[in-house]
């Protein structure tokens, strides 16, 4: 089923915050520096430390610690921009009856470039509910994993089900975590029990074909399509049947 009107409304609501934050992601490049012992290295200025900004929200959602407190935390500016774009993406592909997220429950690590995500809460029928909860290993868990893999290169599930996300540009890199997610998604979301790590691209290709895409999942475009479709299927906004 399709909910195009819902997706457009949700995108309009969050697009402003996502677009404003995403501006910081453009035009960034770090040149490699020679060894410190060379004259050239001595002439180069020291690489500036990553700038942190104090934030108590991600997009329109309040950032809550797992203990329920809501302190402002130091987050690297680029990482906060990526988190804002990710949450807008997750929300835009959530069911129509869900409000935009009101709480993101997690812990930002000291360096400000990683988040351990425990829950995403929204309102539904005037009740506060968890659209994702770390201790609930269901389709919404896989769907949220898909949304994070869509936006970040480093996504790891901890033993308690919480998800650690590290900063960096999105894309397929072939990490064990990405392959493990692809296999789990094929099995748990797309009912393909035969999916394996050795031949996961074949199974992912069948998923992409169901969405009208005929491309390799181990490419930038294919990975983006696979994770997007898995998010929508896991949250129940599109069946692709």
C-alpha positions in Angstrom: 0.0 0.0 0.0 1.1 3.6 -0.7 0.7 6.6 1.5 2.1 9.3 -0.7 0.1 12.1 0.8 1.4 11.1 4.3 5.0 10.9 3.1 4.8 14.4 1.6 3.2 15.9 4.7 5.7 14.3 7.0 8.6 15.4 4.8 7.4 19.0 4.7 7.2 19.1 8.5 10.8 17.9 9.0 12.4 19.0 5.8 13.3 22.4 7.2 15.4 21.1 10.1 17.0 18.4 7.9 17.9 20.8 5.1 19.3 23.4 7.5 21.5 20.8 9.2 22.5 19.2 6.0 24.2 22.4 4.8 27.1 21.6 7.0 27.8 18.4 5.2 28.7 19.9 1.8 32.1 20.8 0.7 34.1 19.0 3.3 37.5 17.5 2.5 40.6 16.6 4.6 43.9 16.5 2.9 46.5 13.9 3.9 49.4 15.4 5.8 53.1 14.4 5.5 55.0 12.8 8.4 55.6 15.2 11.3 59.4 15.0 10.8 59.3 16.6 7.3 59.7 20.3 6.7 56.4 20.4 4.8 54.6 19.0 7.9 56.2 21.6 10.1 54.8 24.3 7.8 51.3 23.0 7.9 48.8 24.3 10.5 47.6 21.8 13.1 44.4 20.1 12.2 41.6 21.7 14.2 39.7 19.6 16.7 36.1 18.6 15.7 33.7 21.3 16.8 31.0 20.3 19.3 27.6 21.9 19.7 25.3 21.5 22.7 22.0 20.0 21.6 19.0 18.6 23.5 17.0 17.8 20.3 17.4 15.9 17.1 15.2 17.6 14.5 11.8 18.1 16.3 12.4 15.3 18.8 13.7 15.8 22.4 16.9 13.9 23.0 16.4 11.8 26.2 19.0 9.8 28.0 18.2 6.1 28.8 17.6 7.1 32.5 14.9 9.6 31.4 16.9 12.8 31.9 17.1 15.4 29.1 20.5 17.2 29.4 22.0 19.1 26.5 24.9 17.0 25.2 28.0 17.8 23.0 27.5 16.6 19.5 29.8 17.1 16.5 28.1 19.5 14.1 28.2 17.2 11.0 27.0 14.2 13.0 24.1 16.2 14.4 23.2 17.2 10.8 23.3 13.5 9.7 21.1 12.5 12.7 18.6 15.2 11.8 18.4 13.9 8.2 18.1 10.3 9.3 15.3 11.0 11.7 13.4 12.9 9.1 13.8 9.9 6.7 12.6 7.4 9.4 9.6 9.6 10.2 8.7 10.2 6.6 8.4 6.5 6.0 6.5 5.7 9.2 2.8 4.9 9.3 0.3 7.8 8.7 -1.2 7.4 12.2 2.1 8.1 13.9 3.1 11.6 14.8 6.6 12.9 14.1 9.0 11.5 16.7 8.7 13.3 20.0 11.6 11.5 21.8 14.9 10.0 20.7 16.2 7.9 23.6 19.9 7.4 23.4 23.4 8.3 24.6 25.8 10.4 22.7 29.4 9.3 23.3 32.0 11.7 24.7 33.7 12.5 21.4 30.3 13.6 20.0 30.5 11.4 16.9 28.5 8.3 17.9 25.0 7.6 19.3 23.8 4.5 21.1 20.1 4.4 20.2 17.6 2.8 22.6 14.2 4.0 21.4 12.2 6.4 19.1 8.9 7.5 20.6 5.9 9.0 18.8 2.3 9.7 19.6 -0.5 7.5 18.3 -4.1 8.0 19.4 -2.9 10.4 22.1 -0.6 7.9 23.6 3.2 7.9 23.7 4.5 4.8 22.0 7.8 3.4 20.9 8.1 3.0 17.1 11.5 1.4 17.8 12.6 -0.1 21.1 16.0 -1.8 21.6 14.6 -4.7 23.6 12.0 -5.5 21.0 13.5 -7.6 18.2 10.7 -7.3 15.7 10.2 -5.9 12.2 10.5 -2.3 13.5 14.0 -3.1 14.8 15.1 -4.3 11.4 13.4 -1.3 9.8 15.2 1.1 12.0 18.5 -0.7 11.3 17.7 -0.2 7.6 17.2 3.5 8.1 20.5 3.9 9.9 22.4 1.8 7.4 20.9 4.2 4.8 22.5 7.2 6.4 25.6 6.0 8.2 28.6 3.7 7.4 29.0 2.3 10.9 25.9 0.7 12.5 26.3 -2.1 15.1 23.7 -3.9 17.2 24.8 -4.4 20.8 23.8 -7.5 22.9 21.0 -5.5 24.6 19.5 -4.6 21.2 20.6 -0.9 21.3 22.2 0.3 18.1 25.5 2.2 18.0 25.8 4.6 15.1 29.1 6.2 14.1 29.5 9.3 12.0 30.6 9.3 8.3 29.2 9.5 4.8 26.6 6.9 3.9 27.2 4.1 1.3 27.9 0.4 1.0 31.4 -0.5 2.1 31.0 -4.3 2.6 31.6 -4.3 6.3 30.5 -7.5 8.2 27.8 -5.4 9.9 26.3 -4.3 6.6 26.3 -7.9 5.2 24.8 -9.3 8.5 22.0 -6.7 8.3 21.3 -7.5 4.6 21.0 -11.2 5.4 18.8 -10.5 8.5 16.6 -8.2 6.4 16.1 -10.7 3.6 15.2 -13.4 6.1 13.2 -11.3 8.6 11.5 -8.8 6.4 11.4 -10.4 3.0 10.6 -14.0 4.0 13.7 -15.3 2.2 15.0 -18.0 4.7 17.7 -19.1 2.2 19.6 -15.8 2.4 23.3 -16.3 3.3 26.3 -14.0 3.7 28.0 -15.7 0.8 25.2 -15.0 -1.6 23.4 -12.1 -0.1 23.5 -9.9 -3.2 21.5 -12.4 -5.1 18.7 -12.4 -2.5 18.9 -8.6 -2.2 18.6 -8.3 -6.0 15.3 -10.1 -5.8 14.1 -7.6 -3.2 15.2 -4.7 -5.4 13.4 -6.2 -8.4 10.2 -6.3 -6.3 10.6 -2.5 -5.9 11.2 -2.0 -9.6 14.9 -1.5 -9.3 17.3 -3.8 -11.3 20.7 -3.0 -9.8 23.3 -4.5 -7.6 22.7 -4.0 -3.9 26.5 -3.7 -3.3 26.5 -0.3 -5.0 25.7 3.1 -3.7 22.3 3.3 -5.5 21.5 -0.3 -4.8 22.3 -0.1 -1.1 20.2 3.0 -0.8 17.3 1.3 -2.5 17.6 -1.9 -0.5 17.7 -0.1 2.9 14.8 2.3 1.9 12.6 -0.5 0.8 13.4 -2.5 4.0 12.5 0.5 6.2 9.1 0.8 4.5 8.4 -2.9 4.6 9.5 -3.2 8.3 7.3 -0.2 9.4 4.4 -1.4 7.3 4.0 1.5 5.0 4.7 -0.5 1.8 4.3 -4.2 1.2 5.8 -4.4 -2.4 3.4 -7.3 -3.1 
